[in-house]
């Protein structure tokens, strides 16, 4: 039960940050469009900051989608496999494979983030690795959600 409470907290924080990011993104894009087309003076960060926020917002929201199992899927498994026991086994194997893939992706994202931390972005002059750091953080969050699914008793899709 401790893992479930922990993942619930992580999902809530991720959702709050993603929602804040989405609202910020909307405001930044509206401001940038206004400044570019009405005032004729686009901000120097008009493309870079929204891009950074979009990457982080999307990957943080993916943590919540993983916990809720709300990613887009075809839903063909129940049509192809009639046995509940077989579907449960396939679900557990899928959860395990997803965990492994997410851990590999987290490692690759971490390596890329560390490799680019000494470089700075053009407009914001922040470490370029900040953008790539979203990958290992979100992948570790999604791995925890997959671990919760894997350890859960009862049906899995």
N, CA, C and O atoms as a DFTB+ gen file, in Angstrom:
628 C
 N C O
     1  1       0.810      -1.203       0.000
     2  2       0.000       0.000       0.000
     3  2       0.852       1.265       0.000
     4  3       0.393       2.321      -0.435
     5  1       2.087       1.166       0.484
     6  2       2.972       2.324       0.528
     7  2       3.322       2.793      -0.886
     8  3       3.387       3.995      -1.144
     9  1       3.549       1.841      -1.805
    10  2       3.864       2.206      -3.187
    11  2       2.692       2.939      -3.830
    12  3       2.891       3.918      -4.550
    13  1       1.491       2.478      -3.579
    14  2       0.304       3.109      -4.147
    15  2       0.159       4.556      -3.664
    16  3      -0.184       5.446      -4.441
    17  1       0.419       4.773      -2.399
    18  2       0.345       6.123      -1.842
    19  2       1.427       7.015      -2.452
    20  3       1.180       8.178      -2.771
    21  1       2.616       6.460      -2.607
    22  2       3.736       7.197      -3.189
    23  2       3.450       7.553      -4.646
    24  3       3.661       8.692      -5.060
    25  1       2.971       6.584      -5.423
    26  2       2.683       6.845      -6.836
    27  2       1.517       7.821      -6.996
    28  3       1.482       8.619      -7.932
    29  1       0.569       7.740      -6.070
    30  2      -0.558       8.681      -6.094
    31  2      -0.038      10.112      -5.901
    32  3      -0.470      11.035      -6.591
    33  1       0.878      10.279      -4.970
    34  2       1.457      11.600      -4.711
    35  2       2.247      12.087      -5.919
    36  3       2.126      13.246      -6.316
    37  1       3.047      11.216      -6.500
    38  2       3.819      11.590      -7.688
    39  2       2.886      11.974      -8.836
    40  3       3.134      12.952      -9.542
    41  1       1.823      11.208      -9.016
    42  2       0.865      11.505     -10.089
    43  2       0.182      12.853      -9.860
    44  3      -0.025      13.614     -10.805
    45  1      -0.161      13.145      -8.624
    46  2      -0.816      14.433      -8.326
    47  2       0.123      15.609      -8.573
    48  3      -0.282      16.629      -9.129
    49  1       1.383      15.458      -8.155
    50  2       2.369      16.518      -8.387
    51  2       2.604      16.686      -9.882
    52  3       2.665      17.809     -10.383
    53  1       2.734      15.577     -10.591
    54  2       2.940      15.628     -12.042
    55  2       1.766      16.302     -12.739
    56  3       1.957      17.113     -13.646
    57  1       0.553      15.966     -12.313
    58  2      -0.637      16.567     -12.917
    59  2      -0.687      18.072     -12.642
    60  3      -1.015      18.856     -13.533
    61  1      -0.366      18.470     -11.421
    62  2      -0.368      19.897     -11.084
    63  2       0.674      20.651     -11.902
    64  3       0.400      21.740     -12.407
    65  1       1.861      20.078     -12.035
    66  2       2.906      20.730     -12.830
    67  2       2.537      20.769     -14.313
    68  3       2.782      21.766     -14.991
    69  1       1.948      19.685     -14.812
    70  2       1.540      19.648     -16.218
    71  2       0.421      20.656     -16.493
    72  3       0.420      21.325     -17.526
    73  1      -0.518      20.756     -15.574
    74  2      -1.605      21.725     -15.747
    75  2      -1.075      23.155     -15.714
    76  3      -1.497      24.006     -16.497
    77  1      -0.153      23.400     -14.803
    78  2       0.475      24.719     -14.733
    79  2       1.253      25.000     -16.019
    80  3       1.221      26.112     -16.546
    81  1       1.944      23.986     -16.509
    82  2       2.677      24.137     -17.763
    83  2       1.766      24.422     -18.936
    84  3       2.084      25.263     -19.778
    85  1       0.635      23.732     -19.006
    86  2      -0.306      23.951     -20.112
    87  2      -0.886      25.365     -20.063
    88  3      -1.018      26.026     -21.093
    89  1      -1.226      25.814     -18.871
    90  2      -1.756      27.179     -18.724
    91  2      -0.678      28.209     -19.073
    92  3      -0.953      29.201     -19.748
    93  1       0.532      27.968     -18.613
    94  2       1.645      28.879     -18.927
    95  2       1.917      28.901     -20.421
    96  3       2.172      29.956     -21.002
    97  1       1.860      27.742     -21.027
    98  2       2.100      27.644     -22.465
    99  2       1.072      28.460     -23.239
   100  3       1.424      29.188     -24.167
   101  1      -0.178      28.341     -22.864
   102  2      -1.232      29.110     -23.540
   103  2      -0.993      30.613     -23.385
   104  3      -1.128      31.373     -24.344
   105  1      -0.639      31.028     -22.181
   106  2      -0.395      32.452     -21.942
   107  2       0.834      32.945     -22.707
   108  3       0.814      34.026     -23.295
   109  1       1.895      32.151     -22.695
   110  2       3.123      32.551     -23.401
   111  2       2.920      32.650     -24.909
   112  3       3.409      33.580     -25.551
   113  1       2.205      31.697     -25.461
   114  2       1.965      31.726     -26.901
   115  2       1.074      32.919     -27.264
   116  3       1.324      33.598     -28.260
   117  1       0.049      33.172     -26.470
   118  2      -0.818      34.330     -26.732
   119  2      -0.016      35.628     -26.644
   120  3      -0.165      36.513     -27.486
   121  1       0.821      35.734     -25.636
   122  2       1.661      36.927     -25.481
   123  2       2.626      37.076     -26.658
   124  3       2.807      38.174     -27.184
   125  1       3.235      35.977     -27.062
   126  2       4.188      36.012     -28.173
   127  2       3.505      36.428     -29.473
   128  3       4.049      37.229     -30.234
   129  1       2.327      35.890     -29.727
   130  2       1.581      36.250     -30.940
   131  2       1.215      37.729     -30.901
   132  3       1.359      38.436     -31.899
   133  1       0.742      38.194     -29.750
   134  2       0.395      39.615     -29.610
   135  2       1.614      40.500     -29.864
   136  3       1.543      41.474     -30.613
   137  1       2.720      40.150     -29.233
   138  2       3.928      40.964     -29.388
   139  2       4.447      40.943     -30.824
   140  3       4.936      41.956     -31.324
   141  1       4.343      39.802     -31.479
   142  2       4.867      39.697     -32.846
   143  2       3.977      40.420     -33.850
   144  3       4.471      41.196     -34.668
   145  1       2.665      40.174     -33.797
   146  2       1.780      40.664     -34.850
   147  2       1.149      42.020     -34.550
   148  3       0.792      42.752     -35.474
   149  1       1.008      42.359     -33.284
   150  2       0.392      43.650     -32.949
   151  2       1.461      44.698     -32.674
   152  3       1.407      45.809     -33.201
   153  1       2.429      44.334     -31.844
   154  2       3.466      45.294     -31.450
   155  2       4.661      45.292     -32.407
   156  3       5.427      46.255     -32.453
   157  1       4.814      44.215     -33.162
   158  2       5.928      44.138     -34.098
   159  2       7.276      43.875     -33.446
   160  3       8.316      44.050     -34.082
   161  1       7.270      43.454     -32.177
   162  2       8.518      43.184     -31.457
   163  2       8.401      41.839     -30.733
   164  3       8.051      41.807     -29.554
   165  1       8.685      40.746     -31.414
   166  2       8.577      39.445     -30.742
   167  2       9.644      39.319     -29.654
   168  3      10.771      39.780     -29.833
   169  1       9.292      38.696     -28.526
   170  2      10.290      38.496     -27.477
   171  2      11.390      37.556     -27.968
   172  3      11.143      36.691     -28.809
   173  1      12.585      37.724     -27.451
   174  2      13.708      36.903     -27.908
   175  2      13.540      35.424     -27.542
   176  3      14.166      34.556     -28.151
   177  1      12.720      35.150     -26.575
   178  2      12.496      33.776     -26.115
   179  2      11.217      33.175     -26.691
   180  3      10.789      32.111     -26.243
   181  1      10.611      33.816     -27.651
   182  2       9.275      33.452     -28.138
   183  2       9.152      32.005     -28.618
   184  3       8.071      31.424     -28.522
   185  1      10.204      31.425     -29.119
   186  2      10.124      30.035     -29.578
   187  2      10.711      29.066     -28.565
   188  3      10.201      27.961     -28.385
   189  1      11.777      29.481     -27.908
   190  2      12.512      28.558     -27.041
   191  2      11.778      28.220     -25.745
   192  3      11.706      27.048     -25.375
   193  1      11.236      29.210     -25.052
   194  2      10.569      28.951     -23.772
   195  2       9.305      28.105     -23.935
   196  3       9.130      27.142     -23.188
   197  1       8.414      28.426     -24.884
   198  2       7.247      27.550     -25.062
   199  2       7.635      26.114     -25.431
   200  3       6.980      25.161     -25.008
   201  1       8.692      25.966     -26.214
   202  2       9.151      24.626     -26.576
   203  2       9.611      23.857     -25.334
   204  3       9.274      22.685     -25.169
   205  1      10.363      24.502     -24.478
   206  2      10.822      23.885     -23.227
   207  2       9.637      23.478     -22.347
   208  3       9.603      22.372     -21.807
   209  1       8.685      24.369     -22.215
   210  2       7.504      24.085     -21.391
   211  2       6.670      22.968     -22.007
   212  3       6.141      22.123     -21.285
   213  1       6.546      22.954     -23.331
   214  2       5.776      21.899     -24.003
   215  2       6.383      20.522     -23.753
   216  3       5.657      19.570     -23.467
   217  1       7.691      20.407     -23.858
   218  2       8.363      19.120     -23.634
   219  2       8.115      18.644     -22.204
   220  3       7.704      17.503     -21.993
   221  1       8.362      19.505     -21.230
   222  2       8.189      19.117     -19.832
   223  2       6.727      18.796     -19.514
   224  3       6.439      17.820     -18.822
   225  1       5.807      19.622     -20.023
   226  2       4.375      19.409     -19.758
   227  2       3.910      18.072     -20.314
   228  3       3.201      17.329     -19.635
   229  1       4.300      17.767     -21.528
   230  2       3.885      16.519     -22.165
   231  2       4.413      15.307     -21.410
   232  3       3.676      14.354     -21.160
   233  1       5.680      15.347     -21.051
   234  2       6.265      14.185     -20.385
   235  2       5.778      14.034     -18.945
   236  3       5.651      12.911     -18.456
   237  1       5.505      15.132     -18.266
   238  2       4.923      15.013     -16.916
   239  2       3.493      14.475     -16.988
   240  3       3.081      13.683     -16.140
   241  1       2.745      14.902     -17.990
   242  2       1.380      14.391     -18.153
   243  2       1.386      12.899     -18.491
   244  3       0.444      12.181     -18.154
   245  1       2.441      12.437     -19.153
   246  2       2.549      11.011     -19.486
   247  2       2.631      10.146     -18.226
   248  3       2.199       8.993     -18.235
   249  1       3.178      10.693     -17.159
   250  2       3.232       9.953     -15.884
   251  2       1.813       9.675     -15.394
   252  3       1.495       8.563     -14.974
   253  1       0.979      10.687     -15.453
   254  2      -0.418      10.541     -15.005
   255  2      -1.170       9.567     -15.916
   256  3      -1.926       8.720     -15.442
   257  1      -0.955       9.697     -17.215
   258  2      -1.604       8.772     -18.160
   259  2      -1.172       7.331     -17.904
   260  3      -1.982       6.412     -18.014
   261  1       0.087       7.133     -17.567
   262  2       0.571       5.788     -17.273
   263  2      -0.110       5.240     -16.034
   264  3      -0.516       4.078     -16.016
   265  1      -0.241       6.052     -15.005
   266  2      -0.890       5.582     -13.774
   267  2      -2.348       5.230     -14.025
   268  3      -2.851       4.229     -13.514
   269  1      -3.020       6.054     -14.811
   270  2      -4.451       5.838     -15.076
   271  2      -4.709       4.871     -16.230
   272  3      -5.858       4.560     -16.544
   273  1      -3.645       4.404     -16.851
   274  2      -3.748       3.550     -18.042
   275  2      -4.639       4.204     -19.099
   276  3      -5.490       3.558     -19.709
   277  1      -4.419       5.488     -19.292
   278  2      -5.272       6.214     -20.237
   279  2      -4.567       6.546     -21.542
   280  3      -5.069       7.352     -22.326
   281  1      -3.406       5.935     -21.789
   282  2      -2.760       6.103     -23.090
   283  2      -3.652       5.482     -24.158
   284  3      -4.407       4.546     -23.894
   285  1      -3.551       6.009     -25.337
   286  2      -4.328       5.488     -26.456
   287  2      -3.934       4.042     -26.733
   288  3      -2.749       3.726     -26.835
   289  1      -4.917       3.174     -26.853
   290  2      -4.637       1.786     -27.236
   291  2      -5.760       1.299     -28.145
   292  3      -6.836       1.892     -28.216
   293  1      -5.479       0.226     -28.821
   294  2      -6.444      -0.283     -29.801
   295  2      -7.564      -1.090     -29.152
   296  3      -8.645      -1.205     -29.728
   297  1      -7.332      -1.643     -27.982
   298  2      -8.364      -2.425     -27.306
   299  2      -8.682      -3.743     -27.975
   300  3      -9.798      -4.249     -27.857
   301  1      -7.716      -4.302     -28.674
   302  2      -7.957      -5.546     -29.404
   303  2      -7.729      -6.794     -28.557
   304  3      -8.223      -7.867     -28.903
   305  1      -6.996      -6.675     -27.463
   306  2      -6.667      -7.862     -26.666
   307  2      -7.911      -8.643     -26.222
   308  3      -7.930      -9.864     -26.378
   309  1      -8.939      -8.005     -25.683
   310  2     -10.126      -8.777     -25.298
   311  2     -10.816      -9.465     -26.474
   312  3     -11.476     -10.489     -26.297
   313  1     -10.665      -8.907     -27.666
   314  2     -11.259      -9.534     -28.843
   315  2     -10.448     -10.737     -29.321
   316  3     -11.004     -11.692     -29.864
   317  1      -9.146     -10.686     -29.118
   318  2      -8.260     -11.746     -29.598
   319  2      -8.028     -12.846     -28.574
   320  3      -7.827     -14.007     -28.930
   321  1      -8.057     -12.472     -27.296
   322  2      -7.790     -13.437     -26.226
   323  2      -9.003     -13.471     -25.313
   324  3      -9.306     -12.490     -24.634
   325  1      -9.677     -14.574     -25.298
   326  2     -10.914     -14.704     -24.514
   327  2     -10.640     -14.994     -23.030
   328  3     -11.407     -14.573     -22.164
   329  1      -9.571     -15.697     -22.746
   330  2      -9.277     -16.114     -21.382
   331  2      -8.837     -14.929     -20.519
   332  3      -7.886     -14.224     -20.856
   333  1      -9.535     -14.721     -19.411
   334  2      -9.180     -13.657     -18.478
   335  2      -7.792     -13.895     -17.896
   336  3      -7.008     -12.964     -17.716
   337  1      -7.509     -15.146     -17.610
   338  2      -6.200     -15.500     -17.049
   339  2      -5.074     -15.177     -18.040
   340  3      -4.036     -14.647     -17.645
   341  1      -5.274     -15.489     -19.301
   342  2      -4.272     -15.192     -20.331
   343  2      -4.106     -13.689     -20.513
   344  3      -2.986     -13.202     -20.664
   345  1      -5.223     -12.944     -20.499
   346  2      -5.136     -11.481     -20.612
   347  2      -4.373     -10.891     -19.439
   348  3      -3.580      -9.965     -19.608
   349  1      -4.615     -11.430     -18.245
   350  2      -3.905     -10.956     -17.049
   351  2      -2.405     -11.215     -17.186
   352  3      -1.592     -10.351     -16.857
   353  1      -2.041     -12.392     -17.666
   354  2      -0.633     -12.732     -17.856
   355  2      -0.002     -11.825     -18.910
   356  3       1.103     -11.318     -18.712
   357  1      -0.690     -11.622     -20.016
   358  2      -0.186     -10.735     -21.061
   359  2      -0.025      -9.318     -20.515
   360  3       0.952      -8.638     -20.831
   361  1      -0.970      -8.874     -19.703
   362  2      -0.882      -7.545     -19.080
   363  2       0.331      -7.413     -18.185
   364  3       1.005      -6.383     -18.204
   365  1       0.619      -8.437     -17.402
   366  2       1.781      -8.405     -16.506
   367  2       3.090      -8.411     -17.297
   368  3       4.028      -7.685     -16.967
   369  1       3.143      -9.231     -18.336
   370  2       4.344      -9.269     -19.182
   371  2       4.538      -7.909     -19.863
   372  3       5.657      -7.406     -19.956
   373  1       3.449      -7.331     -20.332
   374  2       3.514      -6.010     -20.957
   375  2       4.014      -4.967     -19.963
   376  3       4.867      -4.147     -20.303
   377  1       3.486      -4.991     -18.732
   378  2       3.945      -4.058     -17.699
   379  2       5.441      -4.212     -17.442
   380  3       6.153      -3.217     -17.307
   381  1       5.914      -5.438     -17.375
   382  2       7.332      -5.697     -17.139
   383  2       8.185      -5.192     -18.306
   384  3       9.212      -4.549     -18.093
   385  1       7.761      -5.482     -19.530
   386  2       8.514      -5.020     -20.700
   387  2       8.526      -3.492     -20.793
   388  3       9.543      -2.896     -21.148
   389  1       7.401      -2.868     -20.474
   390  2       7.352      -1.404     -20.472
   391  2       8.289      -0.826     -19.418
   392  3       8.960       0.176     -19.663
   393  1       8.334      -1.454     -18.247
   394  2       9.256      -0.993     -17.201
   395  2      10.697      -1.051     -17.684
   396  3      11.457      -0.101     -17.498
   397  1      11.068      -2.151     -18.297
   398  2      12.436      -2.295     -18.792
   399  2      12.753      -1.257     -19.865
   400  3      13.824      -0.649     -19.855
   401  1      11.820      -1.061     -20.785
   402  2      12.015      -0.074     -21.843
   403  2      12.131       1.335     -21.264
   404  3      12.974       2.119     -21.702
   405  1      11.299       1.654     -20.294
   406  2      11.348       2.974     -19.669
   407  2      12.654       3.196     -18.918
   408  3      13.192       4.302     -18.926
   409  1      13.164       2.159     -18.271
   410  2      14.449       2.292     -17.584
   411  2      15.589       2.521     -18.574
   412  3      16.487       3.322     -18.315
   413  1      15.555       1.822     -19.701
   414  2      16.574       2.048     -20.733
   415  2      16.476       3.465     -21.301
   416  3      17.492       4.121     -21.531
   417  1      15.262       3.921     -21.520
   418  2      15.051       5.268     -22.034
   419  2      15.480       6.317     -20.998
   420  3      16.035       7.354     -21.361
   421  1      15.226       6.050     -19.720
   422  2      15.655       6.964     -18.661
   423  2      17.177       7.086     -18.644
   424  3      17.712       8.185     -18.499
   425  1      17.867       5.967     -18.790
   426  2      19.333       5.981     -18.816
   427  2      19.844       6.768     -20.012
   428  3      20.757       7.581     -19.869
   429  1      19.272       6.541     -21.188
   430  2      19.686       7.272     -22.389
   431  2      19.397       8.768     -22.239
   432  3      20.214       9.601     -22.632
   433  1      18.241       9.106     -21.673
   434  2      17.888      10.508     -21.447
   435  2      18.825      11.174     -20.458
   436  3      19.209      12.330     -20.635
   437  1      19.194      10.439     -19.410
   438  2      20.128      10.971     -18.416
   439  2      21.488      11.242     -19.060
   440  3      22.090      12.294     -18.846
   441  1      21.957      10.288     -19.845
   442  2      23.244      10.455     -20.521
   443  2      23.225      11.675     -21.438
   444  3      24.180      12.453     -21.459
   445  1      22.146      11.844     -22.193
   446  2      22.029      12.986     -23.094
   447  2      21.951      14.297     -22.309
   448  3      22.568      15.290     -22.692
   449  1      21.197      14.297     -21.219
   450  2      21.086      15.506     -20.397
   451  2      22.446      15.893     -19.827
   452  3      22.813      17.067     -19.846
   453  1      23.188      14.926     -19.324
   454  2      24.502      15.225     -18.751
   455  2      25.488      15.674     -19.827
   456  3      26.333      16.535     -19.584
   457  1      25.374      15.090     -21.007
   458  2      26.251      15.447     -22.117
   459  2      26.035      16.893     -22.564
   460  3      26.974      17.555     -23.006
   461  1      24.803      17.382     -22.448
   462  2      24.467      18.721     -22.939
   463  2      24.344      19.772     -21.835
   464  3      23.989      20.914     -22.124
   465  1      24.623      19.421     -20.600
   466  2      24.518      20.394     -19.505
   467  2      25.521      21.539     -19.635
   468  3      25.268      22.636     -19.136
   469  1      26.634      21.307     -20.287
   470  2      27.642      22.361     -20.426
   471  2      27.322      23.313     -21.574
   472  3      27.953      24.362     -21.700
   473  1      26.353      22.959     -22.409
   474  2      25.936      23.827     -23.508
   475  2      24.766      24.686     -23.043
   476  3      23.987      24.267     -22.187
   477  1      24.643      25.869     -23.597
   478  2      23.521      26.727     -23.219
   479  2      22.590      26.915     -24.412
   480  3      23.004      26.839     -25.569
   481  1      21.334      27.159     -24.099
   482  2      20.358      27.413     -25.157
   483  2      20.592      28.808     -25.730
   484  3      21.178      29.670     -25.075
   485  1      20.138      29.015     -26.930
   486  2      20.417      30.265     -27.636
   487  2      19.750      31.478     -26.983
   488  3      20.418      32.469     -26.688
   489  1      18.456      31.404     -26.760
   490  2      17.720      32.573     -26.273
   491  2      17.714      32.689     -24.750
   492  3      17.927      33.774     -24.209
   493  1      17.473      31.588     -24.066
   494  2      17.327      31.644     -22.617
   495  2      18.649      31.585     -21.862
   496  3      18.723      31.968     -20.694
   497  1      19.685      31.105     -22.530
   498  2      21.007      30.962     -21.921
   499  2      20.974      30.097     -20.656
   500  3      21.625      30.404     -19.658
   501  1      20.198      29.008     -20.724
   502  2      20.167      28.021     -19.646
   503  2      20.822      26.750     -20.175
   504  3      20.940      26.583     -21.389
   505  1      21.248      25.853     -19.294
   506  2      21.854      24.612     -19.791
   507  2      20.888      23.844     -20.697
   508  3      19.724      23.644     -20.352
   509  1      21.383      23.422     -21.850
   510  2      20.546      22.692     -22.807
   511  2      20.059      21.373     -22.216
   512  3      19.007      20.869     -22.609
   513  1      20.813      20.816     -21.283
   514  2      20.427      19.555     -20.656
   515  2      19.129      19.638     -19.875
   516  3      18.520      18.607     -19.585
   517  1      18.691      20.840     -19.528
   518  2      17.420      21.015     -18.799
   519  2      16.264      20.467     -19.635
   520  3      15.336      19.861     -19.098
   521  1      16.324      20.677     -20.929
   522  2      15.265      20.158     -21.808
   523  2      15.268      18.639     -21.751
   524  3      14.219      18.018     -21.581
   525  1      16.446      18.041     -21.893
   526  2      16.559      16.584     -21.946
   527  2      16.346      15.918     -20.594
   528  3      16.066      14.721     -20.534
   529  1      16.473      16.667     -19.523
   530  2      16.265      16.111     -18.186
   531  2      14.818      15.663     -17.975
   532  3      14.540      14.852     -17.092
   533  1      13.911      16.184     -18.776
   534  2      12.509      15.763     -18.688
   535  2      12.358      14.279     -19.013
   536  3      11.463      13.616     -18.488
   537  1      13.222      13.759     -19.870
   538  2      13.104      12.354     -20.282
   539  2      13.385      11.399     -19.129
   540  3      12.528      10.564     -18.838
   541  1      14.544      11.467     -18.448
   542  2      14.761      10.514     -17.359
   543  2      13.794      10.705     -16.198
   544  3      13.373       9.731     -15.574
   545  1      13.441      11.945     -15.905
   546  2      12.511      12.183     -14.791
   547  2      11.153      11.569     -15.094
   548  3      10.586      10.868     -14.255
   549  1      10.630      11.826     -16.282
   550  2       9.312      11.271     -16.616
   551  2       9.369       9.755     -16.769
   552  3       8.434       9.059     -16.372
   553  1      10.444       9.242     -17.334
   554  2      10.557       7.781     -17.501
   555  2      10.624       7.079     -16.152
   556  3      10.040       6.010     -15.980
   557  1      11.333       7.671     -15.196
   558  2      11.365       7.073     -13.856
   559  2       9.993       7.138     -13.202
   560  3       9.583       6.198     -12.522
   561  1       9.275       8.253     -13.408
   562  2       7.914       8.349     -12.888
   563  2       6.997       7.307     -13.514
   564  3       6.206       6.673     -12.816
   565  1       7.101       7.130     -14.819
   566  2       6.279       6.127     -15.506
   567  2       6.677       4.713     -15.086
   568  3       5.826       3.827     -15.007
   569  1       7.966       4.499     -14.815
   570  2       8.420       3.186     -14.339
   571  2       7.780       2.858     -12.997
   572  3       7.350       1.728     -12.767
   573  1       7.718       3.848     -12.115
   574  2       7.056       3.612     -10.821
   575  2       5.580       3.275     -11.001
   576  3       5.042       2.424     -10.292
   577  1       4.934       3.939     -11.941
   578  2       3.521       3.646     -12.205
   579  2       3.361       2.229     -12.758
   580  3       2.436       1.508     -12.384
   581  1       4.272       1.840     -13.652
   582  2       4.231       0.476     -14.194
   583  2       4.507      -0.555     -13.100
   584  3       3.904      -1.628     -13.090
   585  1       5.414      -0.231     -12.182
   586  2       5.694      -1.134     -11.059
   587  2       4.449      -1.301     -10.197
   588  3       4.145      -2.405      -9.743
   589  1       3.739      -0.218      -9.975
   590  2       2.485      -0.308      -9.223
   591  2       1.505      -1.234      -9.933
   592  3       0.866      -2.068      -9.291
   593  1       1.380      -1.096     -11.250
   594  2       0.482      -1.979     -12.017
   595  2       0.941      -3.430     -11.928
   596  3       0.121      -4.337     -11.783
   597  1       2.230      -3.645     -12.014
   598  2       2.783      -4.987     -12.004
   599  2       2.542      -5.676     -10.664
   600  3       2.257      -6.872     -10.616
   601  1       2.658      -4.925      -9.592
   602  2       2.487      -5.504      -8.254
   603  2       1.038      -5.555      -7.791
   604  3       0.724      -6.209      -6.796
   605  1       0.158      -4.870      -8.506
   606  2      -1.253      -4.829      -8.110
   607  2      -1.889      -6.196      -8.263
   608  3      -1.590      -6.940      -9.198
   609  1      -2.747      -6.505      -7.353
   610  2      -3.502      -7.750      -7.440
   611  2      -4.777      -7.473      -8.225
   612  3      -5.267      -6.344      -8.261
   613  1      -5.298      -8.501      -8.842
   614  2      -6.539      -8.336      -9.594
   615  2      -6.272      -8.192     -11.071
   616  3      -5.169      -8.458     -11.550
   617  1      -7.289      -7.769     -11.782
   618  2      -7.226      -7.721     -13.240
   619  2      -6.350      -6.591     -13.718
   620  3      -6.333      -5.507     -13.134
   621  1      -5.634      -6.849     -14.767
   622  2      -4.965      -5.822     -15.545
   623  2      -5.483      -5.951     -16.957
   624  3      -5.780      -7.056     -17.413
   625  1      -5.593      -4.851     -17.647
   626  2      -6.147      -4.910     -19.003
   627  2      -5.333      -5.791     -19.928
   628  3      -5.676      -5.937     -21.101
